[in-house]
């Protein structure tokens, strides 16, 4: 696979107290209820959580497609929640790319992969951006042999990789992808993930993707779980952690809720680490003298 050149600077993503409320059947529904999130420039992060948790809504807010009901969203130095429509259009044309779920929603069906990439670059080129040629973009994702083939002749995996090339056509600093592997078999899924990881590593592009697939989550260096409209947990190197919110709220993972029923009394006990390693807290449910029932948090 040919390496892409002219790497963009990855964009940092930060949200503070992010709330998004929409109306459904005459009622107000809170899709997000105070999300505090930070993704470092150049990170590759997955958003996890059950259907309806607010993952896709959060992705759309990060892309500036929706305006938050409350709170702030920063992408790089730009506060999306205060940006003008023109500023948001310019950001999406050059610096932030949103891949919708399903390859077909990101591609013009009557154009080849080369012409799809060229079409995706048009606005950035008009503004004076220096961008690689479409064939170089496609070679960078390993699609050089399919550059001029009709989309109807491409496999589902190659279609998704073509959609990835289109998303990276303007060299964005932030790539947002909604379930980019959900409709693929395992081999094609792994190819797409590997291509995304290569772009993240070689270009420095920040990648945030939504997934329900535990295998995809295991591939990612960091995952963030959205539960009940909030950040409910983080995964690092295969370990799941609860996240304490700025107001001191500690959401419990579902499997812990089965043991700690509403009304359960708990206390925290600090255990000092050995050899100067920072200690941990043990959450002790019920009576204090029950260390065998303790859970690390």
Secondary structure, 3 states (H helix, E strand, C coil): CCCCCCCCCCCCEEEEEEEEEEEECCEEEEEEEEEEEEECCCCEEEEECCCCCCHHHHHHHHCCCCCCCEEEEEECCEEHHHCCHHHHHHHHHHCEEEECCCHHHHCCCCCCHHHHHHHHHHHHHHCCCCCCCHHHHHHHCCCHHHCCCCHHHCCHHHHHHHHHHHHCCCCCCEEEEECCCCCCCHHHHHHHHHHHHHHHHHHCCEEEEECCCHHHHHHCCEEEEEECCEEEEEEECCEEECCECCCCCECCCHHHHCCCCCCCCEEEEEECCHHHCCCEEEEEECCCCCHHHCEEC
